[in-house]
Amino acid sequence: MLDGYRLVTAEILYRMPDHPDLIQTYIWQEYDLEPRYPVLTDFLRFWEKNLEGPLYSVRIATRRVISPSEFPYANYMVTLH
């Protein structure tokens, strides 16, 4: 069921509507399917249609939803009194 889903974080840089020389940052995070990212694509379409700040760039980072657990094992035992 979760095959292909990843936690997607997008750093969106956009120009301020009133001050086009300034760039603002917006962080967006959601579960999405790789490699097409339909949820992120829909959000960016919504942004371009409804918000005044034009997009400057989008940087994406992903992480699998389910990954193998890592347990560090201790090679010694300590007793505290």
Residue pairs with C-beta under 8 A, 6 or more apart in sequence:
2 65
2 66
4 33
4 34
5 31
5 32
5 33
5 34
5 65
6 31
6 32
6 33
6 34
6 62
6 63
6 64
6 65
7 29
7 30
7 31
7 62
7 63
7 64
7 65
8 29
8 30
8 31
8 32
8 34
8 37
8 39
8 40
8 60
8 61
8 62
9 27
9 28
9 29
9 60
9 61
9 62
9 63
10 27
10 28
10 29
10 40
10 58
10 59
10 60
10 61
11 25
11 26
11 27
11 58
11 59
11 61
12 25
12 26
12 27
12 28
12 44
12 47
12 55
12 57
12 58
13 23
13 24
13 25
13 26
13 55
13 56
13 57
13 58
13 59
14 23
14 24
14 26
14 47
14 53
14 54
14 55
14 56
15 21
15 22
15 23
15 24
15 53
15 54
15 56
16 22
16 23
16 24
16 53
17 52
17 53
20 54
23 56
24 53
28 40
28 43
30 39
30 40
30 43
31 39
31 65
32 38
32 39
32 40
33 39
34 62
37 60
40 60
44 55
44 58
47 55
48 55
